[in-house]
Amino acid sequence: MSQPKQPAEPPTVTTRHSDIYRDSYANNIQVRMSVWDFFLVFGTARQESPAEVTIENFQGIYMSPQQAKALLNVLSHNLAQYEQTFGTLALEPQFGPPGGPIH
């Protein structure tokens, strides 16, 4: 008779920053999607004058739909904790066509 297999221990996960790692601040994020992936473009928006807003994009990240859903879950959980601690967040008015930009 063979012994039942013991469940394997989960692997040790080590994180480190690559040589090109950098921290940045984004107050503008554009999301594009296809059947294969999601593309997040991070940028900084500045209002140059009452009639002009400039958005400077600095990073684009592709991710699978599965990773996008995992990111949604992590952000939802963390935002719920944030609001529980600091109070409800109010969103500013949205600009652009309903449903976001068309690409």
C-alpha positions as CSV (number, residue, x, y, z in Angstrom):
1,M,0.0,0.0,0.0
2,S,1.3,3.4,-0.8
3,Q,1.3,6.3,1.7
4,P,-1.0,9.2,0.9
5,K,1.0,12.2,-0.4
6,Q,1.6,15.0,2.2
7,P,0.6,18.4,1.0
8,A,3.6,20.3,-0.3
9,E,4.6,23.3,1.8
10,P,4.0,26.6,0.0
11,P,7.1,28.1,-1.5
12,T,9.0,30.9,0.2
13,V,8.3,34.2,-1.6
14,T,11.0,36.8,-1.6
15,T,10.5,40.2,-3.0
16,R,13.1,42.7,-4.1
17,H,13.4,45.8,-6.2
18,S,14.9,45.5,-9.7
19,D,17.7,47.9,-10.7
20,I,15.1,50.0,-12.7
21,Y,12.5,50.2,-9.8
22,R,11.2,53.6,-9.0
23,D,8.4,55.1,-6.9
24,S,6.1,57.6,-8.7
25,Y,2.9,59.5,-8.0
26,A,0.0,59.2,-10.4
27,N,-3.2,61.3,-10.3
28,N,-4.3,60.0,-13.7
29,I,-4.8,56.4,-14.8
30,Q,-6.1,55.3,-18.1
31,V,-7.3,51.7,-18.6
32,R,-7.5,49.9,-21.9
33,M,-8.5,46.3,-22.4
34,S,-8.5,43.6,-25.0
35,V,-9.5,40.0,-25.0
36,W,-5.9,39.1,-23.9
37,D,-4.9,41.8,-21.4
38,F,-5.5,45.0,-19.6
39,F,-3.2,48.0,-20.1
40,L,-2.9,50.6,-17.3
41,V,-1.3,53.9,-18.2
42,F,-0.2,56.0,-15.3
43,G,0.4,59.8,-15.5
44,T,0.3,63.1,-13.8
45,A,-2.3,65.7,-14.7
46,R,-1.6,69.4,-14.2
47,Q,-4.0,72.2,-14.9
48,E,-1.8,74.7,-16.8
49,S,-4.7,77.3,-17.1
50,P,-8.4,77.4,-16.6
51,A,-8.8,76.1,-20.2
52,E,-5.9,73.6,-20.4
53,V,-5.1,70.4,-18.6
54,T,-1.8,68.6,-19.4
55,I,-1.4,64.9,-18.7
56,E,2.1,63.5,-18.7
57,N,2.1,59.7,-18.9
58,F,5.1,58.0,-17.4
59,Q,4.4,54.3,-17.1
60,G,2.3,51.7,-18.9
61,I,1.7,48.2,-17.4
62,Y,0.2,45.3,-19.2
63,M,-1.5,42.6,-17.1
64,S,-3.7,39.5,-17.7
65,P,-7.4,39.7,-17.0
66,Q,-6.8,37.4,-14.0
67,Q,-4.2,39.8,-12.5
68,A,-6.5,42.7,-13.2
69,K,-9.3,41.0,-11.2
70,A,-6.8,40.2,-8.4
71,L,-5.7,43.8,-8.4
72,L,-9.4,44.9,-8.2
73,N,-9.9,42.6,-5.2
74,V,-6.8,43.8,-3.4
75,L,-7.7,47.5,-4.0
76,S,-11.3,47.0,-2.9
77,H,-10.2,45.3,0.3
78,N,-7.6,48.1,1.1
79,L,-10.0,50.9,0.2
80,A,-12.7,49.4,2.5
81,Q,-10.1,49.3,5.3
82,Y,-9.0,52.9,4.5
83,E,-12.6,54.2,4.7
84,Q,-13.3,52.3,7.9
85,T,-10.2,54.0,9.4
86,F,-10.4,57.5,7.9
87,G,-14.0,57.9,6.6
88,T,-15.8,57.7,3.3
89,L,-14.0,58.9,0.2
90,A,-15.9,61.2,-2.2
91,L,-15.1,61.1,-5.9
92,E,-14.7,64.3,-7.9
93,P,-16.9,64.8,-11.0
94,Q,-15.9,62.5,-13.9
95,F,-14.9,64.0,-17.2
96,G,-15.1,62.5,-20.6
97,P,-17.7,60.4,-22.4
98,P,-19.9,58.1,-20.2
99,G,-18.2,54.8,-19.8
100,G,-14.7,56.2,-20.3
101,P,-12.6,56.9,-23.4
102,I,-13.1,55.0,-26.6
103,H,-10.0,53.3,-28.0
